[in-house]
Structure formats: C-alpha cells, structure tokens
Amino acid sequence: MKEREGQEEIFSQILRAGRRTYFFDVRGTKAGDYYLTITESKKFTHDDGTFHYQKHKIYLYKEDFTEFTELLREATDFIINEKGEEVISERHQKDFKKEEVAADNKEKTSDYTEISFDDI
C-alpha cells in the first residue's frame, strides 16, 4: 500500500469529447514531487454490441512543462490559422456517408410525382 501512495492521484480533470475521453491526472513520485499523466481513452463498439476501451498515456514531468506547453500552443495555433475552427473530420465517420446518401436520395426522389397502382 505504501508503494501505491506515492503514485495516487492528487488532482484530476476529465474532458469528454465524443467517443474519446481525456484524463489529466497529477500524481506523486516516491520522492514527493509531482508529474502529469495525460490519458486518451477511446471507446470501440463491436458488431455484437460489446465494447472495449483503447488507452494511450503520456507522462509529462515538470522539467518539460514549459517547452511542451509552447510547442502544443504553436501546433494548435498553426492548425487554427491554416484550417479554421470548423470541424471537418466528422465526414470520415462510418455513418457519415449513409446520412449523406439518404439526404441525396430524398432530394432526387422529390423530383418525381407519386402515383398509386390504383391510378394505373
């Protein structure tokens, strides 16, 4: 138990973003210092309805905070400046084409007159 005390969460924040969840956890070292873990958890659903989570974790230590923060800011600023704030990645989701095709079919069929077989 003593060993786990040195690594327990001291501060935690959660960002839920669709299928992804990001965890920002401050943990303590055995020496009594702090470090940050950033965990991305992504939910995957199988065809049978069961699901699993895939997790990726980054350990970030104090000596890297300043440079990490600067590079993260530069990268995010670059993306916003180049591509704007509109999210376009939704186009690549599995069901995006289905909705698009359904909308296209609805538009195309609206050009036709509906008839009944009783009319023939």
One Martini backbone bead per residue (centre of mass of N, CA, C, O) as a GRO file, in nm:
protein
  120
    1MET     BB    1   0.056   0.063  -0.019
    2LYS     BB    2   0.295   0.261  -0.007
    3GLU     BB    3   0.358   0.254  -0.313
    4ARG     BB    4   0.077   0.378  -0.408
    5GLU     BB    5   0.085   0.654  -0.264
    6GLY     BB    6   0.307   0.781  -0.465
    7GLN     BB    7   0.071   0.736  -0.721
    8GLU     BB    8  -0.156   0.899  -0.654
    9GLU     BB    9  -0.407   1.104  -0.697
   10ILE     BB   10  -0.423   1.468  -0.661
   11PHE     BB   11  -0.525   1.553  -0.955
   12SER     BB   12  -0.832   1.592  -1.161
   13GLN     BB   13  -0.931   1.582  -1.514
   14ILE     BB   14  -1.212   1.591  -1.752
   15LEU     BB   15  -1.251   1.517  -2.112
   16ARG     BB   16  -1.530   1.507  -2.312
   17ALA     BB   17  -1.511   1.369  -2.669
   18GLY     BB   18  -1.716   1.171  -2.741
   19ARG     BB   19  -1.536   0.879  -2.777
   20ARG     BB   20  -1.354   1.058  -2.609
   21THR     BB   21  -1.122   1.062  -2.326
   22TYR     BB   22  -0.965   1.294  -2.104
   23PHE     BB   23  -0.690   1.265  -1.873
   24PHE     BB   24  -0.580   1.476  -1.595
   25ASP     BB   25  -0.306   1.368  -1.392
   26VAL     BB   26  -0.185   1.410  -1.073
   27ARG     BB   27   0.120   1.284  -0.946
   28GLY     BB   28   0.328   1.103  -0.730
   29THR     BB   29   0.631   1.053  -0.615
   30LYS     BB   30   0.850   0.903  -0.401
   31ALA     BB   31   0.998   1.197  -0.361
   32GLY     BB   32   0.739   1.417  -0.371
   33ASP     BB   33   0.670   1.473  -0.653
   34TYR     BB   34   0.537   1.588  -0.964
   35TYR     BB   35   0.315   1.465  -1.227
   36LEU     BB   36   0.185   1.412  -1.560
   37THR     BB   37  -0.109   1.259  -1.691
   38ILE     BB   38  -0.215   1.166  -2.023
   39THR     BB   39  -0.533   1.029  -2.118
   40GLU     BB   40  -0.655   0.830  -2.381
   41SER     BB   41  -0.997   0.731  -2.432
   42LYS     BB   42  -1.140   0.479  -2.652
   43LYS     BB   43  -1.440   0.377  -2.789
   44PHE     BB   44  -1.532   0.039  -2.886
   45THR     BB   45  -1.764  -0.118  -3.105
   46HIS     BB   46  -1.907  -0.406  -3.162
   47ASP     BB   47  -2.131  -0.588  -3.347
   48ASP     BB   48  -2.250  -0.727  -3.064
   49GLY     BB   49  -2.224  -0.457  -2.850
   50THR     BB   50  -1.963  -0.466  -2.753
   51PHE     BB   51  -1.683  -0.326  -2.559
   52HIS     BB   52  -1.386  -0.114  -2.574
   53TYR     BB   53  -1.078   0.024  -2.451
   54GLN     BB   54  -0.843   0.262  -2.565
   55LYS     BB   55  -0.513   0.342  -2.439
   56HIS     BB   56  -0.325   0.650  -2.390
   57LYS     BB   57  -0.003   0.756  -2.252
   58ILE     BB   58   0.134   1.049  -2.084
   59TYR     BB   59   0.440   1.158  -1.948
   60LEU     BB   60   0.484   1.462  -1.750
   61TYR     BB   61   0.746   1.669  -1.662
   62LYS     BB   62   0.846   1.964  -1.531
   63GLU     BB   63   1.097   2.007  -1.727
   64ASP     BB   64   0.870   2.004  -1.986
   65PHE     BB   65   0.638   2.214  -1.969
   66THR     BB   66   0.724   2.465  -2.129
   67GLU     BB   67   0.786   2.333  -2.407
   68PHE     BB   68   0.523   2.179  -2.440
   69THR     BB   69   0.333   2.425  -2.430
   70GLU     BB   70   0.458   2.578  -2.670
   71LEU     BB   71   0.421   2.351  -2.886
   72LEU     BB   72   0.119   2.318  -2.854
   73ARG     BB   73   0.044   2.610  -2.927
   74GLU     BB   74   0.173   2.615  -3.207
   75ALA     BB   75   0.010   2.379  -3.328
   76THR     BB   76  -0.278   2.489  -3.274
   77ASP     BB   77  -0.243   2.759  -3.420
   78PHE     BB   78  -0.179   2.644  -3.697
   79ILE     BB   79  -0.445   2.496  -3.743
   80ILE     BB   80  -0.635   2.740  -3.714
   81ASN     BB   81  -0.495   2.919  -3.935
   82GLU     BB   82  -0.527   2.701  -4.173
   83LYS     BB   83  -0.845   2.566  -4.093
   84GLY     BB   84  -0.978   2.655  -3.855
   85GLU     BB   85  -1.265   2.567  -3.638
   86GLU     BB   86  -1.380   2.370  -3.818
   87VAL     BB   87  -1.525   2.053  -3.824
   88ILE     BB   88  -1.436   1.781  -4.069
   89SER     BB   89  -1.399   1.477  -3.953
   90GLU     BB   90  -1.699   1.366  -3.971
   91ARG     BB   91  -1.679   1.255  -4.268
   92HIS     BB   92  -1.514   0.979  -4.150
   93GLN     BB   93  -1.747   0.847  -4.052
   94LYS     BB   94  -1.930   0.572  -4.100
   95ASP     BB   95  -2.230   0.735  -4.112
   96PHE     BB   96  -2.202   0.975  -4.309
   97LYS     BB   97  -2.283   0.855  -4.591
   98LYS     BB   98  -2.564   0.761  -4.518
   99GLU     BB   99  -2.680   1.043  -4.471
  100GLU     BB  100  -2.601   1.159  -4.745
  101VAL     BB  101  -2.754   0.953  -4.920
  102ALA     BB  102  -3.031   1.000  -4.800
  103ALA     BB  103  -3.045   1.298  -4.882
  104ASP     BB  104  -3.007   1.254  -5.186
  105ASN     BB  105  -3.255   1.069  -5.230
  106LYS     BB  106  -3.466   1.270  -5.137
  107GLU     BB  107  -3.410   1.483  -5.353
  108LYS     BB  108  -3.455   1.305  -5.607
  109THR     BB  109  -3.753   1.202  -5.537
  110SER     BB  110  -3.889   1.494  -5.536
  111ASP     BB  111  -3.910   1.506  -5.866
  112TYR     BB  112  -4.139   1.307  -5.834
  113THR     BB  113  -4.435   1.150  -5.889
  114GLU     BB  114  -4.686   1.025  -5.704
  115ILE     BB  115  -4.812   0.693  -5.739
  116SER     BB  116  -5.068   0.463  -5.787
  117PHE     BB  117  -5.184   0.155  -5.887
  118ASP     BB  118  -5.483   0.256  -5.902
  119ASP     BB  119  -5.422   0.467  -6.141
  120ILE     BB  120  -5.361   0.237  -6.380
   0.00000   0.00000   0.00000
